[in-house]
Amino acid sequence: MGRLYVVPTPVGNLEDMTFRAIRVLKEADLILAEDTRTSGILLKHFEIKKPMISHHKFNEHQTVEGIVNRIKAGETIALISDAGTPAISDPGFLVVRECVRNEIEVQCLPGATAFVPALVSSGLPNDRFCFEGFLPQKKGRMTRLTSLQEEKRTMIFYESPYRLVKTLTQFAEYFGAERSVAVCREISKIHEECVRGTLAEVIQHFTTTEPKGEIVVILGGKES
């Protein structure tokens, strides 16, 4: 029987790719990629010449059985996403779960993920935190925000630049305009930035300065 490797890829700077990740991708029989065009650029940069197939949220329910069968037949398969660690707000959970159910060895390599550097550089408490990822866009959004009003741990959210100001404004309504927040964008890229302050201050900043890029929001928990 083969195995499944879950391989993180850089969220920005290609130098964040680990030596082990490169080796595993070069040795794999097949690479599952969220977007083969995006991953093709990465593989070409590191001179990795292995077959790729698409594995994303729109087809993973249909492809997972075939993937498990290929691993059972002896193939080593590597799973990557467009950036960061697969299954963290990206496809990957389903195939990992099915491999575990079928007693297939799964190894997840340590590596890049956007929220860890954002959390550490935010200056907010990081001894205990909760990762919320993307909030529901419509149904369930208000319920989720209400459920977090008493949360004392630092909270981590992913957000689109197009919805950032709206989301921060909702945070101010539910958590108070004086709650501490850090908005980190373009982690590990040329224009990396972390804007820190109260929700009111950061809302003002991004109201006058259009947010761009990939965004992680680090929100302070409720103080005792």
C-alpha positions as CSV (number, residue, x, y, z in Angstrom):
1,M,0.0,0.0,0.0
2,G,1.2,3.5,-0.7
3,R,0.6,6.6,1.4
4,L,-0.7,10.1,1.3
5,Y,1.5,13.1,1.9
6,V,-0.1,16.5,2.7
7,V,2.4,19.0,1.5
8,P,2.3,22.7,2.5
9,T,3.4,25.2,-0.2
10,P,4.5,28.8,0.2
11,V,1.8,31.5,0.9
12,G,4.1,34.0,-0.6
13,N,7.9,33.8,-0.9
14,L,9.0,30.7,-2.8
15,E,12.0,30.4,-0.4
16,D,9.5,29.3,2.3
17,M,9.3,25.9,0.5
18,T,11.1,23.2,2.6
19,F,13.7,20.8,1.2
20,R,11.6,17.9,2.4
21,A,8.5,19.2,0.6
22,I,10.5,19.4,-2.7
23,R,11.8,15.9,-2.2
24,V,8.4,14.4,-1.4
25,L,6.9,16.0,-4.5
26,K,9.7,14.7,-6.7
27,E,9.3,11.2,-5.4
28,A,5.5,11.1,-5.5
29,D,3.7,9.1,-8.2
30,L,0.9,11.7,-8.5
31,I,0.3,15.2,-7.2
32,L,-3.2,16.4,-6.3
33,A,-3.4,20.1,-6.9
34,E,-6.2,22.6,-6.1
35,D,-5.4,24.5,-9.4
36,T,-3.0,22.8,-11.7
37,R,-2.1,26.1,-13.4
38,T,-1.1,27.7,-10.2
39,S,0.7,24.7,-8.9
40,G,2.4,24.2,-12.3
41,I,4.3,27.5,-11.8
42,L,5.6,26.2,-8.4
43,L,6.6,22.8,-9.7
44,K,8.4,24.3,-12.7
45,H,10.3,26.6,-10.4
46,F,11.6,23.6,-8.4
47,E,12.0,21.4,-11.5
48,I,9.4,18.9,-10.3
49,K,8.1,16.9,-13.2
50,K,5.3,14.7,-11.9
51,P,1.8,14.1,-13.2
52,M,-0.9,16.4,-11.6
53,I,-4.7,16.1,-11.4
54,S,-7.1,18.7,-10.1
55,H,-8.5,18.1,-6.6
56,H,-10.7,21.0,-5.4
57,K,-13.9,21.7,-3.5
58,F,-16.0,21.2,-6.6
59,N,-14.8,17.7,-7.5
60,E,-13.3,16.2,-4.3
61,H,-16.5,14.2,-3.5
62,Q,-16.3,12.6,-6.9
63,T,-12.5,12.0,-7.0
64,V,-11.8,10.8,-3.4
65,E,-12.7,7.1,-4.0
66,G,-10.4,6.8,-7.0
67,I,-7.6,8.4,-5.1
68,V,-7.9,6.0,-2.2
69,N,-8.0,3.1,-4.6
70,R,-4.8,4.3,-6.3
71,I,-3.0,4.5,-2.9
72,K,-4.3,1.0,-1.9
73,A,-2.7,-0.2,-5.2
74,G,0.7,1.1,-4.1
75,E,0.9,4.7,-5.3
76,T,2.4,7.5,-3.3
77,I,0.2,10.6,-3.7
78,A,1.0,14.1,-2.6
79,L,-1.7,16.7,-1.9
80,I,-1.1,20.4,-2.3
81,S,-3.2,23.5,-2.4
82,D,-2.7,26.8,-4.1
83,A,-0.9,28.1,-1.0
84,G,-0.3,27.1,2.6
85,T,-1.3,23.8,4.2
86,P,-4.0,21.8,2.5
87,A,-7.3,21.3,4.5
88,I,-6.8,24.6,6.4
89,S,-9.6,26.6,4.7
90,D,-8.7,24.6,1.6
91,P,-9.6,21.2,0.1
92,G,-8.0,18.2,1.8
93,F,-10.1,17.1,4.7
94,L,-12.2,14.6,2.7
95,V,-9.3,12.7,1.2
96,V,-7.4,12.6,4.5
97,R,-10.5,11.3,6.3
98,E,-11.1,8.6,3.7
99,C,-7.4,7.5,3.9
100,V,-7.6,7.3,7.7
101,R,-10.8,5.3,7.4
102,N,-9.1,2.9,5.0
103,E,-6.0,2.6,7.3
104,I,-3.8,4.3,4.8
105,E,-0.8,6.1,6.2
106,V,-1.1,9.9,6.1
107,Q,1.8,12.2,6.7
108,C,1.4,16.0,6.9
109,L,4.6,17.9,6.5
110,P,5.1,21.0,8.6
111,G,5.3,24.1,6.6
112,A,3.7,27.4,5.6
113,T,0.2,28.5,6.7
114,A,-0.9,32.1,6.8
115,F,-2.4,32.4,10.2
116,V,0.6,31.4,12.3
117,P,2.9,34.4,11.3
118,A,-0.1,36.7,11.4
119,L,-0.9,35.6,15.0
120,V,2.6,35.8,16.2
121,S,3.2,39.3,14.7
122,S,-0.1,40.7,15.8
123,G,1.1,41.4,19.4
124,L,-2.1,39.8,20.7
125,P,-2.1,36.9,23.2
126,N,-1.2,33.7,21.4
127,D,-0.9,31.2,24.3
128,R,-4.6,30.3,23.6
129,F,-6.5,31.0,20.4
130,C,-9.3,29.8,18.2
131,F,-9.2,29.5,14.4
132,E,-12.5,30.5,12.8
133,G,-11.3,30.7,9.1
134,F,-13.9,32.2,6.8
135,L,-17.1,33.3,8.4
136,P,-20.4,32.2,6.7
137,Q,-21.2,34.8,4.1
138,K,-24.9,34.7,4.6
139,K,-26.8,32.0,6.5
140,G,-25.4,31.4,9.9
141,R,-23.1,34.5,10.0
142,M,-24.9,36.4,12.7
143,T,-25.3,33.2,14.8
144,R,-21.6,32.6,14.6
145,L,-20.7,36.1,15.6
146,T,-23.2,36.0,18.5
147,S,-21.6,32.7,19.7
148,L,-18.2,34.3,19.8
149,Q,-19.2,37.4,21.9
150,E,-18.0,35.7,25.1
151,E,-14.9,34.1,23.6
152,K,-11.9,35.1,25.7
153,R,-9.2,33.6,23.4
154,T,-7.7,35.4,20.5
155,M,-9.7,34.7,17.4
156,I,-8.4,34.2,13.9
157,F,-10.4,34.8,10.7
158,Y,-9.6,34.8,7.0
159,E,-11.3,37.4,4.8
160,S,-11.5,38.8,1.3
161,P,-10.3,42.4,0.8
162,Y,-13.6,43.1,-0.8
163,R,-15.5,42.2,2.4
164,L,-12.9,43.4,5.0
165,V,-14.4,46.7,6.0
166,K,-17.9,45.2,6.2
167,T,-16.6,42.4,8.4
168,L,-14.6,44.7,10.7
169,T,-17.7,46.9,11.0
170,Q,-19.8,43.9,12.1
171,F,-17.0,43.0,14.6
172,A,-17.3,46.4,16.1
173,E,-21.1,46.0,16.4
174,Y,-20.8,42.6,18.1
175,F,-17.5,43.0,20.1
176,G,-17.2,46.7,20.6
177,A,-15.3,49.3,18.7
178,E,-12.5,49.4,21.2
179,R,-11.6,45.7,20.8
180,S,-8.0,45.2,19.7
181,V,-7.4,43.8,16.3
182,A,-4.6,43.2,13.8
183,V,-5.2,42.9,10.1
184,C,-2.3,41.2,8.4
185,R,-2.2,41.0,4.6
186,E,0.1,39.6,2.0
187,I,2.0,37.3,4.4
188,S,5.5,36.5,3.2
189,K,5.1,38.7,0.1
190,I,6.7,41.9,-1.0
191,H,3.9,44.1,0.3
192,E,3.4,42.3,3.6
193,E,1.7,44.6,6.2
194,C,0.2,44.3,9.6
195,V,-2.2,47.1,10.7
196,R,-2.8,47.1,14.5
197,G,-5.2,49.1,16.7
198,T,-8.7,49.1,17.9
199,L,-11.5,48.0,15.6
200,A,-12.5,51.7,15.2
201,E,-9.0,52.7,14.2
202,V,-8.4,49.9,11.8
203,I,-11.8,50.4,10.1
204,Q,-10.9,54.0,9.6
205,H,-7.6,53.0,8.1
206,F,-9.1,50.6,5.5
207,T,-11.9,52.9,4.8
208,T,-9.4,55.5,3.4
209,T,-6.8,52.9,2.2
210,E,-8.3,50.2,0.0
211,P,-7.3,46.8,1.3
212,K,-5.6,44.4,-1.2
213,G,-4.3,40.9,-1.2
214,E,-4.8,37.8,1.1
215,I,-5.9,38.9,4.5
216,V,-5.8,37.4,8.0
217,V,-7.7,39.1,10.8
218,I,-6.5,38.6,14.4
219,L,-9.1,39.7,16.9
220,G,-8.5,40.0,20.6
221,G,-10.7,38.0,23.0
222,K,-13.1,39.4,25.6
223,E,-11.2,40.6,28.6
224,S,-12.2,39.2,32.0
